[in-house]
Amino acid sequence: MADVELRGIRKSYLEGAVAALRDIHLKIPDGVFSSILGPSGCGKTTLLRIVAGLERPDAGEILIGGRPANHIPPPERNVAMVFQNYALYPHKRVYENIAIGLRLRRTPQERIREKVEGVSNMLNIETLMDRYPKQLSGGQQQRVALARALVREPGVFLLDEPLSNLDAQVRDATRSELKKLFRGIRATVLYVTHDQTEAMMMSDYLVVMDGGAIRQAGEPTHIYADPTHRFVAEFIGAHRINAVPGRLENGRFRSADGAIVFDTRVSKTSNVLMEIRPENLVHESQEQIMLQGEAVLVEPMGPSNLVSVKVRENELKMLLASRPILGAPLRFSFSSRHAFFFDAQSGRRLYPDLEA
């Protein structure tokens, strides 16, 4: 396998009018499963295509396995890409779809058969060899596309939203299989997705992109617990984080409507967004900050309910095991240690003062 490093990568379209990538610096170590996460249009697929050699950067350097790759043609980069639409040849049977890359490299016939059989057995598609792509389900097509990549034994795997065309049940099962597969072969993977649950569950390393820039990169659990930018806090998490506009002054936060007031260790004076995750709001507990509101919406989620609580001008979501009565008063609390503060203008995180 091989590591991947990007140094100052920039890419724009329409004669510079649209910036797709803005000064990207990133290093993915050998054998690490990394997800490139972000909304549509953030530049994640462009980044993947640049690593593959399908597009050229306007500036910056690409290194694969420590070797400069900017001027290396795609077939010689030792990478394999699995596309969102799988890109299978409709007129070729499954066996030929898997073997075609080896044939183009003039691999001996016996070696091709040996490798195709090994990969197809690994992915449980050995009974599909004589079928055409139109005779396969979405999940089976995804496995064939993956087999075509695996059979080449590349240094780096590039996967561009490979599960997005699958239904939820098949996607969940395939997600687990992919994680076990790539962990078993210790592959270096760049996996593009807009699904933060998928990225959190599968990744060793997570890269969050927004507007062509990397907002934050690191271990998924660290990014969830310690977001450095408002965008990251709001994009990561099973449930969207609560955001309350207000002001920080002299170590005290006051919401814009005056309903939520508490002391903090962040002493900066600034217009801010105080953000707190639904799972950190606790019903009928004696946490540091006590509030009372009115239940205005209940969204059942199986073992728990996502409840919207109106507190004067703010609507906060929290998780409850029981289902409250709509319109009834609801008391809850939270600890200031779970509150994040982001500058209202720049979106950057404001941290507690070490001396406080």
C-alpha positions in Angstrom: 0.0 0.0 0.0 1.0 3.7 0.0 0.4 6.9 1.8 -1.1 10.0 0.0 0.0 13.6 0.6 -1.4 16.8 -0.9 0.6 20.0 -0.6 -1.1 23.3 -1.4 -3.6 21.9 -4.0 -5.8 24.5 -5.7 -8.3 24.0 -8.5 -10.8 26.4 -10.1 -13.1 26.4 -13.0 -14.6 29.0 -15.4 -11.3 30.8 -15.7 -10.9 31.1 -12.0 -14.4 32.3 -11.2 -15.3 29.1 -9.3 -12.8 27.9 -6.7 -13.3 24.1 -6.3 -10.3 23.5 -4.0 -8.5 26.1 -1.9 -5.0 25.4 -0.7 -5.5 21.8 0.4 -2.9 20.3 2.7 -3.5 16.7 3.7 -1.6 13.6 4.5 -3.2 10.1 4.7 -0.8 7.5 6.2 -0.3 4.1 4.7 -3.0 1.6 5.6 -5.5 4.2 7.0 -9.2 4.3 6.0 -10.0 8.0 5.6 -13.3 9.6 4.7 -13.6 12.9 2.8 -16.9 14.3 4.2 -18.9 17.3 3.1 -22.1 18.6 1.3 -22.5 18.5 -2.4 -20.3 21.0 -4.2 -17.7 21.2 -1.4 -14.9 19.8 -3.6 -14.5 16.3 -2.3 -15.0 14.5 -5.6 -12.6 17.0 -7.4 -10.0 16.2 -4.7 -10.4 12.4 -5.4 -10.2 12.9 -9.2 -7.0 14.9 -8.8 -5.4 12.1 -6.7 -6.5 9.6 -9.4 -5.0 11.8 -12.2 -8.4 12.4 -13.9 -8.0 16.1 -13.3 -5.0 18.3 -13.0 -4.6 20.8 -10.1 -3.9 24.5 -10.9 -1.2 24.5 -8.2 0.2 22.2 -5.6 1.9 18.8 -5.4 0.5 15.3 -5.2 2.6 12.5 -3.6 1.6 8.8 -3.7 3.9 6.6 -1.7 6.3 9.5 -1.3 6.6 9.8 -5.1 5.6 13.0 -6.9 2.6 12.1 -9.0 1.5 15.3 -10.8 2.8 14.2 -14.1 2.2 10.5 -13.8 -0.6 9.3 -16.1 -3.6 7.7 -14.3 -2.8 4.1 -15.3 0.6 4.4 -13.7 -0.4 5.9 -10.4 -1.0 2.6 -8.7 -4.5 3.7 -7.6 -7.9 2.2 -8.2 -11.2 4.2 -8.3 -14.7 3.0 -7.7 -17.2 5.4 -9.1 -20.7 6.3 -7.7 -22.4 4.8 -10.8 -20.0 1.8 -10.8 -19.0 2.3 -14.5 -19.5 -1.3 -15.4 -19.4 -2.3 -19.1 -23.0 -3.3 -19.9 -22.0 -5.6 -22.8 -19.5 -7.6 -20.8 -20.2 -10.3 -18.3 -19.1 -9.9 -14.7 -15.9 -12.0 -15.2 -14.8 -9.7 -18.0 -15.7 -6.5 -16.1 -13.5 -7.6 -13.2 -10.6 -8.8 -15.5 -10.5 -6.0 -18.0 -7.8 -4.0 -16.1 -5.6 -7.0 -15.9 -6.1 -7.7 -19.6 -5.1 -4.2 -20.5 -1.8 -4.7 -18.5 -1.3 -8.0 -20.5 -1.4 -10.1 -17.4 -1.1 -13.9 -18.2 -4.4 -15.6 -18.6 -3.9 -18.1 -15.8 -2.9 -15.3 -13.4 -6.0 -13.3 -14.4 -8.3 -16.3 -13.6 -6.5 -16.9 -10.3 -6.9 -13.3 -9.2 -10.5 -13.0 -10.4 -11.5 -16.2 -8.6 -9.8 -15.1 -5.4 -11.5 -11.7 -5.3 -14.9 -13.0 -6.3 -14.8 -15.6 -3.5 -13.8 -12.9 -1.0 -16.8 -10.8 -2.0 -19.3 -13.7 -2.4 -20.0 -13.0 -6.1 -18.5 -16.2 -7.5 -21.9 -17.4 -8.8 -22.4 -14.2 -10.8 -19.5 -14.5 -13.2 -21.7 -15.3 -16.3 -24.2 -12.5 -15.7 -24.4 -9.1 -17.4 -24.6 -5.9 -15.2 -28.3 -5.4 -16.0 -29.0 -8.8 -14.4 -27.5 -7.7 -11.1 -29.0 -5.8 -8.1 -27.5 -2.5 -7.0 -25.6 -4.3 -4.2 -24.2 -6.9 -6.6 -23.1 -4.2 -9.1 -21.3 -2.4 -6.2 -19.4 -5.6 -5.4 -18.4 -6.2 -9.0 -17.0 -2.6 -9.2 -15.2 -3.2 -6.0 -13.8 -6.5 -7.2 -12.5 -4.8 -10.3 -10.5 -2.4 -8.1 -9.3 -5.1 -5.7 -8.0 -7.4 -8.4 -5.5 -4.8 -9.4 -3.9 -4.8 -5.9 -3.4 -1.0 -6.0 -1.5 1.1 -3.5 -4.5 3.4 -2.9 -8.2 2.8 -3.2 -10.4 5.8 -4.2 -14.1 5.4 -3.6 -16.6 8.1 -4.7 -19.9 7.6 -2.8 -20.0 3.9 -3.8 -23.0 3.1 -1.5 -25.3 6.1 -2.4 -27.3 4.1 -5.0 -28.2 1.3 -2.5 -31.3 1.1 -0.4 -30.9 1.7 3.3 -30.8 -2.0 4.4 -28.3 -3.1 1.8 -26.2 0.0 2.4 -25.9 -0.7 6.1 -24.8 -4.3 5.5 -22.3 -3.3 2.8 -20.9 -0.6 4.9 -19.9 -3.1 7.6 -18.5 -5.5 5.0 -16.4 -2.8 3.4 -14.9 -1.8 6.8 -13.9 -5.4 7.6 -12.6 -6.0 4.1 -10.3 -2.9 4.0 -9.2 -3.4 7.5 -8.3 -7.0 6.7 -6.1 -6.1 3.8 -4.7 -2.9 5.5 -5.6 -0.8 2.6 -5.0 2.9 2.2 -8.5 4.3 1.3 -9.9 7.7 0.4 -13.7 7.4 0.7 -15.8 10.3 -0.4 -19.3 10.6 1.1 -21.9 13.2 2.2 -23.3 10.9 4.8 -21.7 11.8 8.2 -23.1 8.6 9.8 -21.3 6.5 7.2 -18.1 8.5 7.6 -18.1 8.3 11.4 -18.7 4.5 11.4 -16.2 3.5 8.8 -13.2 5.9 9.2 -10.0 5.8 11.0 -9.4 9.4 9.9 -12.0 12.0 8.9 -11.6 15.1 6.7 -14.5 17.6 6.8 -14.7 19.9 3.8 -16.7 23.0 3.1 -16.5 25.4 0.2 -13.4 23.8 -1.3 -11.5 24.0 2.0 -10.7 21.6 4.8 -12.5 22.8 7.9 -11.1 20.1 10.2 -9.3 16.7 10.0 -8.6 14.0 12.6 -10.0 11.0 14.3 -13.9 11.0 14.0 -14.5 10.8 17.8 -12.2 13.8 18.3 -13.9 15.9 15.7 -17.3 15.1 17.1 -16.2 16.0 20.7 -14.1 19.0 19.8 -15.2 20.8 16.6 -13.1 23.8 15.7 -15.6 25.5 13.4 -19.4 26.1 13.5 -19.8 24.2 10.2 -18.2 21.1 11.6 -20.3 21.1 14.7 -23.5 21.4 12.7 -22.5 18.9 10.0 -21.3 16.1 12.4 -23.7 14.3 14.7 -26.7 12.0 14.3 -29.0 14.9 15.2 -28.4 18.5 14.2 -26.8 20.5 17.0 -28.8 23.2 18.8 -27.7 26.7 18.0 -28.7 29.7 20.2 -27.6 33.2 19.1 -26.4 35.5 21.9 -23.4 37.4 23.3 -20.4 36.6 25.4 -19.2 39.3 27.8 -17.0 39.2 30.9 -17.2 35.4 31.1 -21.0 35.3 30.8 -23.3 34.1 28.0 -26.7 35.7 27.5 -29.0 34.5 24.7 -30.4 37.2 22.4 -33.8 36.9 24.0 -32.4 36.8 27.6 -33.9 33.4 28.3 -30.6 31.5 28.7 -27.9 33.0 30.9 -24.9 31.3 32.5 -21.2 31.8 33.4 -18.5 30.4 31.2 -14.7 30.1 31.1 -14.6 31.9 27.7 -13.9 35.5 28.6 -13.8 37.0 25.1 -16.4 39.6 24.2 -18.2 38.6 21.1 -21.5 38.0 19.3 -21.7 34.2 19.3 -23.7 31.1 18.6 -23.9 28.9 21.7 -24.3 25.3 20.4 -25.1 22.2 22.4 -26.0 18.7 21.1 -29.5 17.2 21.8 -27.9 14.3 23.7 -26.4 16.7 26.2 -29.8 18.2 27.3 -31.0 16.2 30.3 -34.6 15.8 31.4 -35.4 16.5 35.1 -31.7 16.5 36.1 -29.8 18.8 38.4 -27.2 19.9 36.0 -25.6 23.3 36.2 -28.1 25.2 34.0 -31.8 24.7 34.5 -34.4 25.7 31.9 -38.1 25.2 31.4 -39.9 25.2 28.0 -42.9 23.8 26.2 -42.8 20.6 24.1 -43.9 21.6 20.6 -42.9 18.6 18.5 -42.2 14.9 19.1 -40.3 12.8 16.5 -40.4 9.1 17.5 -37.1 7.3 16.8 -37.7 3.8 18.2 -36.1 3.5 21.6 -36.1 7.3 22.1 -38.0 10.5 21.0 -36.5 13.6 19.5 -38.4 16.4 21.2 -38.4 20.0 20.3 -38.8 22.3 23.3 -39.6 26.0 22.9 -37.8 28.2 25.4 -39.0 31.7 24.7 -37.6 32.6 21.2 -35.4 29.5 21.0 -36.4 25.9 19.9 -34.1 23.2 21.3 -34.1 19.5 20.5 -33.4 16.9 23.1 -33.7 13.1 23.4 -36.2 11.5 25.7 -37.1 7.9 26.5 -40.7 8.8 27.2 -43.1 10.8 25.0 -44.1 14.1 26.5 -47.5 15.7 26.0 -47.5 18.4 23.4 -47.9 21.9 24.9 -47.0 20.6 28.4 -44.1 22.3 30.3 -40.8 20.5 30.3 -37.9 21.0 32.6 -34.4 20.2 31.5 -30.8 21.1 32.2 -27.3 21.0 30.8 -23.7 21.6 31.9 -21.7 24.5 30.5 -18.8 22.1 29.8 -21.0 20.7 26.9 -21.6 24.1 25.3 -19.6 25.2 22.3 -19.2 28.9 21.4 -18.6 30.0 17.9 -17.9 33.5 16.7 -21.0 34.7 14.9 -19.1 36.2 12.0 -16.2 33.9 11.3 -17.7 30.6 12.6 -14.5 29.9 14.4 -14.6 28.2 17.8 -13.9 30.3 20.9 -12.1 28.3 23.6 -12.1 28.6 27.4 -9.2 30.6 28.8 -6.6 28.4 30.4 -6.2 30.7 33.3 -9.9 30.8 34.1 
